[in-house]
Amino acid sequence: MDALKYHGTTTVAMACPDGVVLGTDTRVTAGYLYIAHRQGKKVHKIDSHVGVTIAGTVAEAQNVIDTLRYYANLYRIEHQKPIPVISLARISANIFFAQRYYPLTADFLIGGYDQQDGNVLYSVDFFGALTKEDMVSTGSGSPVAYGILEDEFKKGMNVAQAVPIAIKAVNAAIKRNAGTGDGFDIAVIDKAKGYTELSREEKNQQLLTITSSSRS
């Protein structure tokens, strides 16, 4: 199972008092020898209050994402309110665990806001292990990303402080990991706006600010 330990990508996530930040690169690879796509989507909206990042086999991950969306919509229809984030995390963990003898080669980071628990973040691996996290990274570039996250992320910091850290972590992995590359996506989930993704202009402005501050 060593080949499954790291998937060729980098995803990062942080839970803050005022929201959850999800970040990914955009390179899709077939092993480390072939780049299948340079603008792959690795952060996805499940419902208006919750999102997920994926690392691993795209088709298998997309199948699980479709299942999570189904349960989120069904819960909203039956209960007239959003499904708790922990419920979606447990559903995904159950799906992965049920396939443990023929593993779905993907790792999920599931984050969002709900009335019961506030802003929360969960990590689910391809065997169905479920953990609650304040800060986490997955994929082949995660050892590099953790260097940034562990140095700069502090529990209790707000989304505005966490977004640049997510960008720096993903971009550090882009520079040093062959399975990570090309660009990045950032999503923020909070009580006020729900699930939103940074536009191209917002990402460029964040990069410019980070670059300027690093030079000063």
C-alpha positions in Angstrom: 0.0 0.0 0.0 3.0 2.3 -0.1 2.0 3.5 -3.5 -1.3 4.8 -2.0 0.4 6.8 0.7 0.7 10.0 -1.3 -1.5 11.0 -4.2 0.0 13.3 -6.9 -1.4 16.6 -5.7 -1.4 19.0 -2.8 -4.5 20.0 -0.8 -4.5 22.1 2.4 -7.3 23.2 4.8 -7.6 25.2 7.9 -10.5 25.7 10.3 -10.8 29.3 11.7 -13.3 30.9 14.1 -14.9 32.8 11.2 -14.8 30.1 8.5 -12.9 27.3 6.8 -10.3 27.7 4.1 -9.7 25.0 1.5 -6.8 25.1 -1.0 -5.5 22.9 -3.9 -3.2 22.9 -6.8 -4.7 22.3 -10.3 -2.3 19.7 -11.9 -3.8 16.3 -12.8 -1.2 13.6 -13.4 -1.1 10.0 -14.5 1.7 8.9 -12.2 4.6 11.3 -12.4 5.4 10.9 -16.1 2.3 12.3 -17.7 0.3 15.5 -17.0 -3.3 14.8 -18.0 -4.6 18.3 -17.3 -3.2 21.6 -16.0 -6.5 23.1 -14.8 -8.1 20.2 -12.9 -10.7 20.9 -10.3 -9.8 19.5 -6.9 -12.0 21.6 -4.6 -15.8 21.1 -4.9 -19.0 22.5 -3.4 -21.1 19.8 -1.8 -23.8 22.2 -0.5 -24.0 25.9 0.2 -22.4 25.4 3.6 -19.8 22.7 2.9 -16.9 21.9 0.5 -14.4 19.1 -0.1 -10.9 18.8 -1.5 -9.8 15.6 -3.3 -6.4 14.0 -3.7 -6.2 10.8 -5.7 -8.0 9.1 -8.5 -10.4 11.7 -10.0 -13.1 9.4 -11.2 -13.4 7.6 -7.9 -13.4 10.8 -5.9 -16.1 12.3 -8.2 -18.3 9.3 -7.6 -18.1 9.8 -3.8 -18.7 13.6 -4.3 -21.9 12.8 -6.2 -23.0 10.5 -3.4 -22.4 13.2 -0.8 -24.3 15.8 -2.8 -27.2 13.3 -3.1 -27.4 12.9 0.7 -27.0 16.6 1.3 -29.9 17.4 -1.0 -32.0 14.6 0.5 -31.4 15.8 4.0 -32.3 19.4 3.1 -35.6 18.2 1.5 -36.5 16.0 4.4 -35.5 18.2 7.3 -35.7 21.7 5.7 -32.2 22.5 6.9 -28.6 21.8 5.9 -27.0 18.5 6.7 -24.4 18.6 9.5 -20.8 18.6 8.2 -19.9 15.7 10.5 -22.7 13.6 8.9 -21.2 14.1 5.4 -17.8 13.2 6.8 -19.1 10.0 8.3 -20.9 9.1 5.1 -17.7 9.5 3.1 -15.8 7.5 5.8 -18.3 4.7 5.6 -18.0 4.6 1.8 -14.3 4.4 1.9 -14.3 1.8 4.7 -16.8 -0.4 2.8 -14.3 -0.5 -0.1 -11.3 -1.1 2.1 -10.4 -4.5 0.4 -10.5 -2.8 -3.0 -9.6 0.8 -1.9 -11.0 3.9 -3.5 -7.7 5.7 -4.0 -8.6 9.2 -2.8 -8.3 11.3 0.3 -10.9 13.9 1.3 -10.8 17.1 3.3 -14.3 18.1 4.2 -15.0 21.5 5.8 -17.9 23.8 6.4 -20.2 25.6 8.8 -23.3 24.3 10.6 -25.4 25.5 13.5 -24.4 22.6 15.8 -20.6 22.7 15.5 -19.7 26.0 13.9 -16.8 26.0 11.5 -15.3 22.5 11.3 -12.8 20.5 9.3 -12.5 16.7 8.8 -10.0 14.5 7.1 -11.0 11.1 5.6 -8.4 8.8 4.1 -8.9 6.0 1.6 -9.5 3.4 4.3 -12.2 5.4 5.9 -10.2 6.8 8.9 -12.0 10.0 10.1 -10.3 12.7 12.1 -11.2 16.3 13.1 -8.5 18.8 12.3 -7.6 22.5 12.8 -5.1 22.3 10.0 -4.3 19.5 7.5 -2.7 18.7 4.2 -2.9 15.7 1.8 -1.2 14.6 -1.4 2.3 14.1 -2.6 3.2 17.7 -1.9 1.9 17.6 1.7 5.3 17.3 3.4 6.3 20.6 1.7 2.9 22.2 2.5 3.2 21.2 6.2 6.4 23.1 6.4 4.5 26.3 5.7 1.4 25.4 7.7 3.1 24.3 10.9 5.3 27.4 10.8 2.7 30.0 10.1 -0.8 28.7 11.1 -1.9 29.5 14.6 -5.1 28.2 16.1 -7.6 31.0 16.4 -6.4 33.1 13.4 -9.1 34.4 11.0 -9.8 33.5 7.4 -8.1 36.7 6.1 -4.9 35.5 7.8 -5.3 31.9 6.7 -5.9 32.4 3.0 -2.4 33.7 2.3 -1.0 30.8 4.3 -2.9 28.3 2.1 -1.7 30.0 -1.0 1.9 30.0 0.2 1.7 26.3 1.2 0.3 25.2 -2.2 2.8 27.3 -4.1 5.7 25.9 -2.1 4.6 22.4 -3.1 4.2 23.5 -6.7 7.9 24.5 -6.7 9.2 21.3 -5.1 6.9 18.4 -5.9 6.5 16.9 -9.4 2.9 15.8 -8.7 1.8 19.3 -7.9 1.7 22.2 -10.3 0.3 24.8 -12.7 -2.1 26.8 -10.5 -4.2 26.9 -7.3 -7.8 27.2 -6.2 -9.0 28.6 -2.9 -12.4 28.2 -1.4 -13.8 29.8 1.8 -16.9 28.6 3.7 -18.5 30.7 6.4 -21.8 31.5 8.0 -22.4 34.8 6.2 -21.6 33.8 2.5 -21.6 30.1 2.5 -19.3 28.4 0.0 -17.3 30.9 -2.2 -14.2 30.5 -4.4 -11.6 33.2 -5.0 -11.8 34.6 -8.5 -8.8 34.8 -10.7 -8.4 38.5 -9.9 -8.6 37.8 -6.2 -6.0 35.1 -6.4 -3.7 37.3 -8.4 -4.1 40.1 -5.9 -3.3 37.7 -3.0 -0.2 36.5 -4.9 1.0 40.1 -5.4 0.5 40.9 -1.8 2.4 37.8 -0.6 5.2 38.5 -3.1 5.5 42.1 -2.0 5.5 41.2 1.7 8.2 38.6 1.3 10.5 41.1 -0.4 10.1 43.8 2.2 
